[in-house]
Amino acid sequence: METRICSGFSSRVLRRRGLTLSSSFEYHADALGCSSLMARTNRRTAVVLFQLGGPDSIDSIEPFLYNLFCDPDIIDFPFAKLGRKPLAKLISTTRAKKVQHHYEVIGGGSPIRRHTEQQARALERRLAECGVDARCFVAMRYWHPFTEEAVAGIEAGGYSHVVLLPLYPQYSRTTTGSSLNEWHRRFRLQGRQLTCIREFYQNEQYLDALARKIDEALIRFADPSDVVLVFSAHSVPVAVIAQGDPYQRQIEETVRLVMQRGAWTNRPVLCYQSKVGASKWLQPSLRSTIRELAGSGVRKLCVVPISFVSDHVETLGEIDHEGRELAHAAGIEQFEMTCGLNDAPEFIAALAELVVDSLGKETSQAEKLVSAAALPLLADGAALA
């Protein structure tokens, strides 16, 4: 059994770094490289948490979607500079009417800002326990608080080091890439040091947090072994994957790793959701998967939102409301969805580990990143590979 100490780092994590616990399980900041970081840096660190954002009211759905479809990392085609904004206006106007009911059933707006700010405050506390003087900023891509708001806060705060932490476990140019491109368009180093965490789907504490949420959902069933685990990820255009985007491969690897972590015997099924437009996106869809499973005699489903770290419209509206209705109509007797990671202690511990490791890599090449890969600062407008 693993022993959790202080800021959520387990004995397994310490052993992985060649360290051991004392008999009294006393926590020492230096065990995680924290005191040495402070001694070497003696500086304030800004951690930027990136998310897509979401409309905070029914009236903000259309402008949120307009911002999304104006993104060159989302909508790109020949002569896009001329046609992107008119196309974005057309899509957002039409799409807003279609998705309005999703927001209505979850209270009239997305809770993603609230969840992300809670994650930011919880991460600050974790890092403080580790001796890292850090403040976390939220940078939403398509709605408030926008990236430029985080930039302004950092520039006014006298921070000497910036850690970029996109809250997308798996990398895609349409999510992490877009957020980082927007960041670089607006941020200037001006002597600051910068570290970026590209993805974290292999981080062991992140996988532990996922496994715990699945366990919590499975105990709602009388016989958990008789449940199909449906892993649902946000879909992306097939053309993006064909250009070398690693997202699909990393999603599949996440499913494999978390199934291994949980040691369940349940049947896993991977599907995708939230397709937009007429182009070909990753399949099968969540809707078709539910229908096919029900048609094959499956009566118990547990849906795991595998690409999301917060509850928002894609989980609460598309899965837990629309998906549940579809499942019951198709003959599914029990339908459950795992809760979002949100500010669960295990997940915040994973984020803290990522930040501490990234700072350790920046200050000492002897410290290796456990679950994250550092990215160099990109040239303006450059696409992330």
C-alpha positions in Angstrom: 0.0 0.0 0.0 1.3 3.5 -0.9 1.7 6.1 1.8 0.5 9.6 1.1 2.5 12.4 2.7 2.2 16.1 3.0 1.2 17.5 -0.4 -0.1 14.3 -1.9 3.2 12.7 -3.1 3.2 9.0 -2.4 6.0 6.7 -1.2 5.9 5.2 -4.8 6.7 8.7 -6.2 9.6 9.1 -3.7 10.9 5.6 -4.5 10.8 6.4 -8.2 13.2 9.3 -7.5 15.5 7.0 -5.4 14.3 8.4 -2.1 12.8 6.7 1.0 10.6 7.7 3.8 11.8 7.9 7.4 10.2 5.5 9.9 8.0 8.4 11.2 7.0 9.3 7.6 8.2 12.8 8.3 8.1 15.0 5.2 11.1 17.0 4.2 10.9 19.6 1.5 14.2 18.5 0.1 12.9 15.0 -0.6 11.1 16.4 -3.6 13.8 18.9 -4.6 11.7 21.8 -3.3 14.1 23.3 -0.8 16.9 23.2 -3.4 14.7 24.9 -5.9 14.0 27.7 -3.5 17.7 28.0 -2.6 18.8 28.1 -6.2 16.1 30.3 -7.5 14.9 32.6 -4.7 12.1 33.9 -7.0 8.4 34.0 -7.6 6.9 31.6 -10.1 3.8 32.1 -12.2 1.9 28.9 -13.2 -0.5 29.4 -16.1 -3.4 26.9 -16.4 -4.8 26.8 -19.9 -8.3 25.7 -20.8 -10.7 26.3 -23.6 -13.2 28.2 -21.5 -16.9 28.2 -21.7 -19.9 30.6 -21.9 -21.0 31.8 -18.5 -24.6 32.6 -19.7 -27.0 31.7 -22.5 -26.2 35.1 -24.2 -22.5 34.4 -24.3 -22.8 31.0 -26.1 -22.7 32.6 -29.6 -19.7 34.9 -29.0 -17.9 32.1 -27.3 -18.4 29.9 -30.4 -17.4 32.7 -32.7 -14.1 33.0 -30.9 -13.6 29.3 -31.2 -14.3 29.1 -34.9 -12.1 32.2 -35.6 -9.1 30.2 -34.3 -6.7 29.5 -37.1 -5.7 26.3 -35.3 -9.3 25.1 -35.5 -10.5 26.5 -38.9 -7.9 26.5 -41.6 -8.3 26.3 -45.4 -7.1 28.1 -48.5 -7.7 31.8 -48.3 -8.8 31.3 -44.6 -7.8 34.8 -43.7 -10.5 36.2 -45.9 -13.2 33.7 -45.2 -12.6 32.6 -41.6 -14.6 35.3 -39.8 -17.7 35.1 -42.0 -17.6 31.3 -41.7 -17.2 31.6 -37.9 -20.2 33.9 -37.7 -22.3 31.4 -39.7 -21.3 28.4 -37.7 -21.6 30.1 -34.3 -25.0 31.4 -35.1 -26.3 28.0 -36.2 -24.4 26.0 -33.6 -25.5 28.3 -30.7 -29.2 27.3 -31.2 -28.3 23.6 -31.3 -26.3 23.6 -28.1 -28.3 26.1 -26.0 -30.3 23.3 -24.4 -27.1 21.6 -23.2 -26.3 24.8 -21.2 -29.9 25.2 -20.0 -29.9 21.7 -18.4 -26.6 22.4 -16.5 -27.8 25.8 -15.1 -27.5 28.3 -17.9 -23.7 28.4 -18.3 -20.5 26.5 -18.2 -18.9 25.8 -14.7 -15.5 25.4 -16.3 -14.2 28.7 -15.1 -15.2 28.0 -11.5 -13.6 24.6 -11.6 -10.4 25.8 -13.2 -10.1 28.7 -10.6 -10.6 26.1 -7.8 -7.9 24.0 -9.4 -5.6 27.1 -9.5 -6.1 27.9 -5.8 -5.7 24.3 -4.7 -2.5 24.0 -6.8 -1.1 27.2 -5.1 -1.6 25.6 -1.7 0.1 22.3 -2.8 3.1 24.2 -4.2 3.3 26.3 -1.0 3.5 23.1 1.0 6.4 22.1 -1.2 8.1 25.5 -0.6 7.5 26.9 -4.0 6.4 30.5 -4.1 3.9 30.4 -6.9 0.7 32.0 -8.1 -1.5 30.3 -10.6 -3.2 32.2 -13.4 -6.1 30.9 -15.5 -5.9 31.5 -19.3 -9.0 30.6 -21.2 -8.7 30.3 -25.0 -12.2 31.4 -26.0 -13.9 33.1 -23.1 -13.1 35.0 -19.9 -10.5 35.2 -18.4 -8.7 35.4 -21.7 -5.0 34.8 -22.3 -4.2 38.5 -22.3 -5.6 38.8 -18.8 -3.2 36.2 -17.5 -0.3 37.9 -19.3 -1.2 41.3 -17.8 -1.3 39.7 -14.3 2.2 38.1 -14.8 3.7 41.3 -16.2 2.4 43.3 -13.2 3.5 40.7 -10.6 7.2 40.7 -11.0 7.5 37.0 -11.7 10.8 35.7 -12.8 9.8 32.2 -13.9 6.7 31.1 -15.8 5.4 27.5 -16.0 2.9 26.9 -18.8 0.5 24.0 -17.8 -2.2 23.3 -20.4 -5.0 21.3 -18.7 -5.3 18.9 -21.6 -3.8 15.5 -20.6 -3.2 14.6 -24.2 -1.6 16.9 -26.7 -3.3 18.2 -29.8 -2.5 21.2 -31.9 -6.3 22.1 -31.7 -6.1 22.4 -27.9 -2.6 22.6 -26.3 -1.1 23.9 -29.5 -3.7 26.6 -30.0 -3.4 27.8 -26.4 0.4 28.0 -26.6 0.3 29.7 -29.9 -2.0 32.4 -28.5 0.2 32.7 -25.4 3.3 33.3 -27.5 1.5 35.9 -29.6 0.8 38.0 -26.5 3.7 37.2 -24.1 7.2 38.5 -24.2 9.9 36.9 -22.0 11.7 40.1 -21.0 14.3 38.2 -19.0 11.9 35.7 -17.5 12.5 32.0 -17.7 9.8 29.8 -19.2 9.0 26.1 -18.9 6.2 24.4 -20.7 4.5 21.1 -19.9 3.3 19.6 -23.2 1.2 16.7 -21.9 0.7 14.6 -18.8 -1.4 11.5 -19.8 1.4 9.2 -18.5 1.8 10.8 -15.1 1.2 8.2 -12.5 -0.7 10.4 -10.0 -3.0 11.6 -12.8 -3.7 8.0 -13.7 -4.3 7.2 -10.0 -6.8 10.1 -9.9 -8.6 8.8 -12.9 -8.7 5.2 -11.5 -10.2 6.5 -8.3 -13.0 8.3 -10.1 -13.8 5.1 -12.0 -13.8 3.1 -8.8 -16.2 5.6 -7.2 -18.5 5.2 -10.2 -18.3 1.4 -10.3 -19.5 1.0 -6.7 -22.8 2.5 -7.7 -23.5 -0.8 -9.5 -24.7 -3.9 -7.7 -22.2 -6.0 -9.7 -19.4 -3.8 -10.9 -17.8 -6.6 -12.9 -20.8 -6.7 -15.2 -20.3 -3.1 -16.5 -18.9 -1.9 -19.8 -16.5 1.0 -19.4 -17.1 3.5 -22.2 -14.2 5.9 -22.5 -15.4 9.1 -24.3 -12.9 11.6 -25.7 -13.4 14.9 -27.5 -13.2 14.2 -31.2 -11.0 16.0 -33.6 -11.0 16.1 -37.4 -9.3 13.1 -39.1 -7.3 15.5 -41.2 -5.6 16.8 -38.1 -4.5 13.3 -37.1 -3.4 12.6 -40.7 -1.0 15.6 -40.4 0.8 13.9 -37.5 -1.1 15.1 -34.5 -0.5 12.6 -31.6 -3.9 13.1 -29.9 -5.6 9.8 -31.0 -2.6 7.7 -30.1 -2.3 9.4 -26.7 -6.0 8.9 -26.0 -5.7 5.2 -26.8 -2.6 5.0 -24.6 -4.4 6.7 -21.7 -7.2 4.1 -21.8 -4.6 1.3 -21.8 -2.7 2.8 -18.9 -5.7 3.6 -16.7 -7.1 0.1 -17.3 -3.8 -1.3 -16.3 -3.7 0.9 -13.3 -7.2 -0.1 -12.1 -6.7 -3.8 -12.8 -10.4 -4.1 -13.7 -11.7 -7.0 -15.7 -14.4 -4.9 -17.3 -14.6 -4.5 -21.1 -13.3 -1.1 -22.2 -14.7 0.7 -25.3 -13.3 3.9 -26.7 -15.5 6.5 -28.5 -15.5 10.2 -29.4 -17.9 13.1 -28.9 -18.7 16.7 -29.7 -18.2 16.6 -33.5 -18.8 19.8 -35.3 -19.5 20.3 -39.1 -19.6 17.9 -42.0 -15.9 16.9 -42.3 -14.8 13.5 -41.1 -13.9 13.3 -37.4 -12.6 10.5 -35.2 -15.2 7.8 -34.7 -17.1 5.9 -33.4 -19.3 8.5 -31.8 -20.6 8.3 -28.2 -24.2 8.1 -29.5 -23.5 5.3 -32.0 -21.5 3.4 -29.3 -24.4 3.6 -26.8 -26.9 2.3 -29.4 -24.6 -0.5 -30.6 -23.9 -1.7 -27.0 -27.5 -1.6 -26.1 -28.4 -3.5 -29.3 -25.9 -6.2 -28.4 -27.5 -6.8 -25.1 -25.4 -4.6 -22.8 -27.5 -3.2 -19.9 -25.0 -1.5 -17.7 -22.7 1.4 -18.8 -20.2 3.6 -17.0 -18.9 6.5 -19.2 -15.5 7.9 -18.4 -14.7 11.3 -19.9 -11.1 10.5 -20.7 -9.9 13.7 -22.3 -11.4 16.2 -19.8 -10.2 17.2 -16.3 -13.2 19.3 -15.3 -17.0 18.9 -15.4 -18.5 21.2 -18.1 -21.0 21.1 -20.9 -19.4 18.1 -22.7 -19.6 16.0 -19.6 -22.7 17.3 -17.7 -24.7 18.1 -20.8 -23.7 15.8 -23.6 -22.9 12.7 -21.5 -24.8 12.9 -18.3 -27.9 14.4 -19.7 -28.2 13.6 -23.4 -26.2 10.4 -23.3 -28.2 9.1 -20.3 -31.5 9.8 -22.1 -30.3 8.0 -25.2 -29.1 5.0 -23.2 -32.3 4.6 -21.3 -34.4 4.9 -24.5 -32.1 2.2 -26.1 -32.6 -0.2 -23.2 -29.7 0.4 -20.9 -30.9 -0.3 -17.4 -28.1 1.6 -15.5 -26.0 4.4 -16.8 -23.4 6.2 -14.8 -20.7 8.7 -15.5 -17.5 9.3 -13.6 -17.2 12.7 -11.9 -14.7 15.1 -13.2 -11.2 15.3 -11.6 -11.9 19.0 -10.8 -9.9 19.8 -7.6 -9.6 16.2 -6.3 -6.5 16.0 -4.1 -5.0 13.2 -6.2 -5.3 15.3 -9.4 -3.9 18.5 -7.7 -1.0 16.4 -6.4 -0.3 15.3 -10.0 -0.3 18.9 -11.2 2.0 19.9 -8.3 4.4 17.1 -9.3 4.4 18.3 -12.9 5.3 21.8 -11.9 8.0 20.8 -9.4 9.5 18.5 -11.9 9.5 21.2 -14.6 11.2 23.6 -12.3 13.7 21.0 -11.4 14.5 20.3 -15.1 15.0 24.1 -15.7 17.3 24.5 -12.7 19.2 21.2 -12.9 19.6 18.9 -15.9 20.1 16.1 -13.4 16.4 16.3 -12.6 14.3 14.6 -15.3 10.7 15.3 -16.1 8.7 12.3 -15.0 5.5 12.7 -17.1 5.9 15.9 -19.1 8.0 17.1 -22.0 9.3 20.7 -22.2 8.6 22.7 -25.3 10.9 25.5 -26.7 9.3 28.9 -27.2 7.8 29.1 -30.6 8.2 31.7 -33.2 5.1 33.9 -33.8 2.4 32.0 -35.6 4.4 28.7 -35.7 2.3 25.6 -35.5 3.1 23.2 -32.7 4.2 19.7 -33.8 
